[in-house]
């Protein structure tokens, strides 16, 4: 069911989670157990994508109003994904009085008829900032940032524009006016490493800091892709260049050892009169360029042929790539500020092996895809998810390329000529001695390259399951944190779920708990809410110590709904079948997918409950069970637990939930019954003693403002 507007979800979250809600969608689109191509998204031409963005721009003001944003806020469309059935997911950045809002991004989900169904937020709700005139000058901010840098030594700002005034709106925090300052100094990425420092623009307090380059720190690449075909072009003089017209006119340049802070400084295109490149040795500067060209083309092809994505920003445009960057640079990175990728030549630590392996190329280009979609903050748990996303998709590119010199596997950087034979391992991340394999509360304070192990481990277990096996000629051992055993769903399904979660539900502030929510929702969208795929996703998260597994659906198809017995559940003292909803929809008839185990709301007991209404527009729903044998003695009663959250105010009953027995209304609840938690309700059924009756919960909502009715643990006895 395409249900529940962002307003409704915001109301529920406000009473249960405070202001930090990452994904407020529920059952956005349930599908069959067969995967949809492109993770369910249509391929779009450059013209078509621009038209979709233009439409999103025209809708922005109305969308902001519908979401309850303030008069000083504006939504700026960033990306649009269109489902195969025409539903849209529009990603917006946010501004406040013209200033960029760091952590203000959101995704609006619309049904094929254009109706807003739900929203995924980085920072929930309207923003309020006490003025946009800073007490600190830009010069003061720059000096404070230089003093406060943690990731680089001898930090310095290089120009007057290094400090930018922004609104900082981290999830769960009060938004403040801030400076975002970029400093340069010696760090893990070399002598010209960069770090972003966010400071309170009034007090100078440090709000956050993180490396700017999203590279594989301390990594290298020793792959020689062997005899491959690379796409080239001819210039006006007839010379060939490494310009790939088939992949967005991607150009590979010789950086000529330009500093990593400006890889284009001394760069020149590779150009020659013959169309034969490199000789497989590091002595020939073309060899690394061949690797980069081949790897980036395969990454482009993987995204295009698998997800209908045309390039990093889905606009058909290729990003320039630079090889031979800096000196003794054991690093590779994507930089969104120049929309470019850079590859170092390695160092003595890895026998001067260029960092141009297939999984590295896929890793770096994926950082660009992440920047163009969820834009996961490069710090804390979201930073770990950012790195994990690049590891996951870099690995998938390696499988996709099917290069006999570099067969696909779940080792990261196994061709980097590192001492232990790899940089990271997804099957058991702890084997590198630093990465996390199991989630813990300190994950947000660990280096992002190490906290990425949690997401990597989850992905491997989802794809391959537990136990030992050989993949790509290398030993793997899926080692769960909870001792569980299960089979995976295959790497292609796992990647489709991750990509859909990244592009549709994740935002800049998504943490691991929210990533679990996003992937469970993506699995439901692609394969069904009661699918084996979604169940295995939950098992894999539990196997990395995050959440508990969902009930086993007992196969790859949803559990059928049997005809209920009038005698109810034997020995339970309850005349109703499945009154606690723990068997899903068994025994119940619903007009929409109200019975759910979504963790967007909280059940009263167990894992399942009924979520009724919450549209923020005119709508009706019913949930019923027939042929119920009311006890023939004593004082029979209907009892159930009800939680009401609402955007309405006052005591007027705008939105209602009626309890009907044999068509007659025996109780009515409304937005006026809003409560912070569940409240038990009791209805006297003495008038129906000894009868067989039909029970119905009927919800009705008016044209504006949302009310959610949560029902659980229903009993007649």
N, C-alpha and C positions, 0 to 999 in steps of 0.2 A: 504494500500500500504506500503510495506517495503521500506521506502524511506529516502533520505537525509542523507548523511554521516556526521560524526562529524565535518569534515572540513567545510561543508556547514553551519551547524548550528553555528559553531564558528565564521564564517564570519559575519553572520547576527547579532549575539549577540555582536560582537566587536563594531559595529556601534550604537547599540541600548541600550545595558545594561552594557557596560564596560566589565570587566574581570570576573564578577560573573554570571555564568550560571550553574544552577543545573541540569536541564533536557533539553537536546537538541533534544529529539526524537519527532516524530510526527506520529500518527497513525501507530504504529509499527505493529499491527496486529488486524484487525477488525474481529469480530466473530459474530455469530448469537446471538439471545437474550437468548439462553440457556447457563447456566454456564458451563465452562469447569472444569473437575475434577482436583484437585490439583492446582487450580488457573492457569491451562493451562500447568503445568510442568510435565515432565516425572518422574517416579520413577527411581532412579539410584542405582545400587549396589555399594559397596565400590570400587570394581575393576573398574566398569564403570565410577564412579566419578573421580577416579585417572587418568584413561585414558583421560577423558575430560580435567582435569587440565594439564596433560602432553602436550596435544595438544595446550592448551592455552599458555603454556610456550614456545613451539616451535614457536608460532605465535607472541610472545611478541615483539621481535625486529622489525618485519615488521609492527606490529600494532603501535608501538611507532613512527616509521617513518611516517606512514600514517596519524597519528594524529598531526604531526608537532612538536613532542617533541624534545628537544635538545640532543646533543651527550652525555651529562653527566647524562641523565635520563634513568632509567630502569623500566620496568613494571614487577611486580611479581604477578602471578595469585593467587587469594585467593579463588574464588568460581566460579562454573559454574552451570547455570540452563538451561535445555534443554526443549524447547517447545514440545508439542505433535506433531507438524508438522516438528520438527527437527531444528528450529531456535534456536540460542544460545544467552545467556546473560552472558558475562564473566566479573567478577569483578576483578580488578587489584588494588594492592597497588603500590606506586611509590617510587623509591629511587633517590637521587641526589648525585652523586659521592660517592655512597655507604651508604649515610645517609638516614634514614627513613624520608619521607615527611609527616608531619602532615597536613592533608587536601589535600593530593595529590591523593586520591583514585578516581576511575572512573569505569564505567560499559560500556563495548563495546557490542553493539547489532549487531548480525550477522544473516542474512537470512539463510535458510536451505542449500543454495548452498555455504555458507561461506562468502558471500559478506558482508562487513561492511556497515551497514545501518545508524547507528546513535550512539551517545555516551552521557551518563549522567555523568557530571563532578562534583567533589567537588570544584576544582580550575581549571578554564578553561585555556588550552593552555600550552605552554612551560614555564619552570621555569628558572630564571636567578638569581644567588646569587653571591654577590661580595666576593667570597672566602669562604673556609670552615675551615679556621684556626681562632679559637676564640681568642678574647682579654682577656676574663675572663677564669680563670682556673676552673676545676670542683669543687675545694674547694671553690672558690669565688662564684660560682653559687649556691652551696649548702647553704652557709651562707646567700646569698641574698634571696634565696627561703624561708628559715626559717623566715627571717624578713618580707617577703612579704605575707605570708600565710594569707588568710582571713577566711577560713572555719574551721581551727583548732587553738587551743590555745597552747602556749608553743611548737611550731612546732620544730621538730628535724629531721635530716636525720640519717638513721640507718646504712648505710654502704657506702663504697666508690663508689659503682655503682648506687647511688641514682640519680645522674645527668647524663642524656644521651644527646649527641649532636644530634640534628635533624634539619631539615629545616621546618620552620613554614610557611604554605601557606594558611592562612585563606582566604575564598572567598572575593574578592574585595580588598584584602590587598597585598602590595608588599612583596614577599617572603623574609624571613630573616633567617640567621643562629641563632639557638636558643638552649637553654638547656631545657630539660623536666626533672624536679626534683620532686621526690616523698617525701613528708614530712609526719611525723606522729605526732599526738597530740590529745588533747581532743576536741571532736566535737559532732555533732548530733548522730553519730553512736557509741559513747562511748569513752573510754579513749585512744583507739588505732585507732582512725579515721585517714584516709589517705587523702591527697590532692595532686593533681598534679599542679605544678606551672611552667609555661612556661616563660622563660626570654630571652630577646635579648642577644645573646652570646657575643656581643661586647659592649653594653651599660649597660646591666643589667636591662633595662626597663621591667616591667611586661607586657607580651603579653596576658596571659589568666591564669585562675586558676579554678579548679573544683574538687569536691570530687571524689575519685577513686572508692570507693565502691558505687555500684548503687543499694542501698537498699531502702526500704520503711521507710523513716526517721520517727521515733517516732511511728512506727506501731507495732501491736501485732497480735497474732493469738490465738483464743480460741476454734477452731474447734476440735471436736472429730469425726473422720469419721465413727465411729461406727464399726459394724461388716463387715469387708471387707477382700478380698483376697489379699495377698501380695506375690510377687515372691521371692523365696529364693533359696539358693544353699547349698550343703554339702561340707565341706572341707575334707582334707585327713583323719582326725580323726573321721569323721562321724558326726561332729557337724554341725548344721544349721547356716547360716549367712544371713544377709540382703543384699545379692548380687543378683541383678536382671539380670540374663543371657538373658532374653527376651528383655531387654531394654539397650543394650550396656554394660552389666555387671556393671551397676550403683551400687555403694556400699554406704550404709548409715552407717556412723561411729558415735560413741559416742565421741565427741570432749573432754569430760571430762573437760569442762570449760577452754580449751586452749584459749589464747588471740585471738581476731578476726583478728589480723595481721598475725597469723599463726595457723589456726584452727586445723592443723594436729599435732601440737606440742606434745600433750599428747593423741592423738586420738587412739582409739582401735575399731576394728570391733565388732559389736554385734554378739555374738556367744553363742549357747546353744544346749543342747542335744535334746530338743523338738522343734517342728515347730509351736509353739503357742506363739504370741508376744503381750506384753502389756496387761493392764487391764482397759484402758480408763481413768486412773487418772494420774496426773502430778507426783505423788509419784513414779510411775514406769517409769524408764528412757526409756523403750522400747516404751511407748505410743506415744511420739513425733516422734520416728523413724518410727513407723507404718504410721503415718500421712504423713511424708515426703516421704516415699517409695511409698505410694499409690498416692500421689499428683504428684510426678515426673513421675511415670509410666503413669498416665492419661495424663500428658502434652506431653510426648513422643508419646503416642497413638494418641492424637489429631493432632499433627503435621504430623505424619506418615499417618494416615487415611484420613486427610483432604487435605494436601499439598504434600504428597509423600516425606516428609522430614524425614530423618533418623537421629534423634538426633540433638544436638545443632549445630554442624558443618557439618551436613549432611554427616557424614562419618561413622555412625553406632557406634560411641564411646560414652559411657556414662560418665558423669562427677561425681566425688565423691561428696557426700553430708555429711555435718557435723551438727549434732544437739547438743544441750547443749553447745553452744559456749559462752565463756566469762561468766561474772556474771552480772545479772540484765540487760541483753542486750535486749532492746526493738527494735530489728532490725533483718532483714534478708537481705542477699545480695549475688549476683553472682560476682566472681572475675575472670577475664579472665587470669590474670597472673598465677593462679594455676589451672585454668579450674575447678573450684569447686564452690559449693554453701554452704552457712552457715546459720544456723537458731538459733536465740537466744531463751531464755526461757521466755522473757518478764520481766516485772518489777512490782513494786507495783502500777504503774500507770494503769496497765491492769490486776491486780490481778494475776500476774505471770502466764499468759497464754502463752504457747509456740507459736512461730510464724510459725506454720506449717499448715496453712489453705490451701485449694485447690487453691484459687485465688492467694495466696502468692507464692505457689510453681510454679504455672504457670507464675506468674509475674517474679520471679527470673530466671527461666530457659529461659524465653523469652529475658531477658537481654543478655544471652549468644547467642541466635539466632541473636539478633541485632548486637552484637559484631562481629559475623561471617559473617554478610551481610553488611548492610549500615554503621555499626559502627558509629552511630550518636554521635557526640561530646557531652559530658555530661556537657554542659554549654550553655547558651543562649537559643534560640528557638529550636535548634537541641536537646538540653538536655530535653526540655519539650516534644518533639516528642519521645525521647528515653523512658521516663517514661510513656508517653501515650501508646506507643506500648505495653509495658509490662502490663499496666492496661487492654488494649483491649484484648490481647491474654489470660491473666490470667482469665478474665471474660469469654471468650469463652471456656477455659478449664473447668470452673465451670459448664457451661451449658452442655458441652460434657460429663462430669463425671456422671451427672444425679444422684447424691448422695442424697437420701431422707433426710439425715441429713443436707445437705447444698444445697438446690435447687438453680438453676441458677438465677442470677439477675444482675443488673447493679450497685450495691453498691460494693465498694472496701473495703475489710476488715471488713465486717459486723459481722464476727465471732471473731473479735479481742478483744472483751470485752472492747471496748473504751467507754468513757463517753457518747458520742452522738450517739453511736450505729453503727458507721462506720468510716472509715478513709477518703474516698472520695466517691462522687456520680457522676455518669456519666450523669444522666438525667438533673441535675442542679448542676454543680460543685460549684457554689457560696454558697451553703448551709453549707459548712464546715467553712465559714467565711474567707477563705484565697485564695482558688483556683479561677482562672479566668474562666469565662464561655464564654466570648466574646473576640475576638482578639482586641488588641490595640498595639500601637507602642512601649510600654514599656514591652511587653511580654518577650523580651529577657533578661531583667534585674530582672525578678522575679525568685524565687527559682523554680527549675525544677519540683518539686513535685506539685507546684501550677500552673505553666504555662501549665502543662500537661492537665489541665482541658479543654483547648481549643480543643485539639485533642479528648479527651474523650467525650466532648459534641457533637462534629461533628459526632463521630462514633455512639453515641446513636441516634441522630436525623436521621442519614442515615438508621440505622437498624429499628428503632421503630417509627420514625416520631414525630409529636408534640401531645400534649394533655396528659391527665391523664389516667393511667392504672395501674393494679396490675400485677407484674411479680415476680414469685418465692415467693409469699405471702407478698411482700413488695410494698408499694405505690411508683409509679414513675410518673413524670410529665415532659414531654419534653417541655422545656421552651425556645423558640427561642429568639434571641436578636433583631430580626427585626419585631416581631409580625406576622410572616408568619404562615400558617397552611399547612401541607402536611402529607402524609402517608410514612412510611419507606419501604425499599426493603427487610427487613428481616436480621437478624444477620449473617446468613451464607454467603449471597452475600456481605454484608458489610465487613466481615472479609476476604473474598477472594480478594476483591479489595485492602484492606489495606496491606495484605501480599504480593500481587504482586507488589504494589507500593514500599514497603519496600525493597524487595529482588531484584527488577529489575530496579528501577529508583531513589531511594533515595541514597544519599551519606553522608559522614561524616558531611558536612556543610549544609545539607538541612534545610531550615527554613519553617515556616508555609505556606508562599506563594508558595514555591516550592513543599511542600507536597500537596497542592491543585492541582497543575499541575500534580504531579505524580499520584494522585488518579483518576483524570479525565482521564489520559491516560490509567491507569490500567482498569478503567471501560469500556473505549472504546475497549481495547484489548479483554476483557472477554465477553462483552454484545453488543458491537456495538457503533459507534460514535453517532448515533441518538437514542440510547436506552433510555428507561425510567429510567434504573438504573443510567446511566451517568447524566441524568437530575437531579435526586434526589440527587446525590453526589454534584452537583453544588448548589442545593437548600440548602443542609445542611451546606455547607461552607458559603453561604450567611447568613444563620441563626445564624452563630457564628461570623458575621461581617467580613468575608473575601471574597472579590470578589462579583460578581453578578451572579444570576442564568442564565443558558443558556436558549434559547428559548425552550418552551415545545414542544417536538416532536409529541405530540398528540397521544401517545400510546406507546406500547412496541416494535414496529417495525419501521425501518427507513421510513421517508416520501417518498412516491413514486415520481418519476419524470414524470410529465405529458407532453404530446405533447404541445409545446408552440404555442400560438396563433400568427398569423402574425401581429396582431394589437398591440402587446406588452401589457404593463400595462395600463389599461384605466386611463385617466386623468393625467398620469405622465409626458407626453411629451417625453417619452422614448419609442422608437420602440422595445427595447429589453425587454424580460421577466426577471425579477429578476436581473437587472443589478448590484445591490449592493450586491448580493449573500446572502441577509439576510434570504431567504427561502432555504438556503442550495444549493442543486444541481438543484432545480426546474428550468426548462427551458434550462439547459445546458447539454451537453454531454462531459464527461471527460475521457481521457484514463487512468488516475490515480486519486487517491483521492485528487485532488488539492484544491477543495473548502472546506474550513475548518474554524472553529472558535477557533483553537488552540491558546493559549496565548503565544506560543513560538515566534510568530511574532505579529506585531501590525497592525490592519486594518487601512485603511484610514478613514473609517466611519463605524458606527455600530459595529457588532461583527464578521462578516464573511468576508472572502476575498479569493482570489485564490493564492496559494503558488505553483509556478512552478519551476521545476528543483532544483538544489542544491545537486547533487549526488557526485560530485568529480570524476566521471567516465563517459564513453561514454553512453549517454542516450538521448531519445526523449520523448516529451509529447505533447498532444494536448488538447485544451479546446475550444468547439465550440457551436454555436447556429445557427439553420437553420430557414428558412422561415421568415426572417425579412423584414418588409415593410419599405423601405427607403422613407422618405417624398418626395412628388412629387413637392414641391415648395421650393423656397429659396435656401440656400446653406447648404445642409445636411452635418453633420459632425459626425464622431466617436470621442468621448472623453473618456478618462479613466485616472486613476491615477496609476503610476508605481513607484515602489521602487526597485532598483538594488543594491545588495551587493555581493561582489566577493572576491575570493582569488587571482584572476589574477592581473597582473600589466601591465602597458603600455596601448597603444591605439589599439593594435591588437584585433580584434573581435574573440575570441576563443569560446565563448558561446553566443548563440543568442536567441532572442525571436522575431518571425516574426508575423506580422498581415496580414492574408490572407482574401480576400473577393472573393467569388466564385472561389477559387483556385489560385488567383493572389496575389502576395505579394505587399501590399500597404505601409508597413513600417517595418523597422528592427531596433531592439535595441540589445545591447550587453553588455558584461562586461565593455566596455569602457564608458558606460552610468551610472556607479555606482554613487549613491547619498546617502546622509545622511538621507534623508527622501523621502516622496512621491513627485513626480513631475507630473503635469498634461500633458498628451500627446493629441494631436489633429491630426486627419487624415481627409482630405477633401474627401467626398463621392459624390461630385457633379456628377461624371461620372456614378453614380448608381442611380440618382434621379428617383423616381417613380418605381424602380425595387424591386423585392423580392430577397433577397440575403442570402448567408450563410457566417457567420463570424467565423474565426478560429484564435486562438492564438496558435502558434506552437513553442515549445522550443526545443533547441538542445544544448547538452553539450559535450565537447571533453573528452579525456581520463584522464585528471588530473585537479586538482584544481576546486573548486566549485563556481558556481554563482547562486544566488537565484533571481528570478523575482517575485515580489509581485504585483498582479493586483487587483484593486478594483474600485467600482463606475463607471462601464462601461455604456456609453449612446450613443444612436444614435438618433439624432434629428436635 
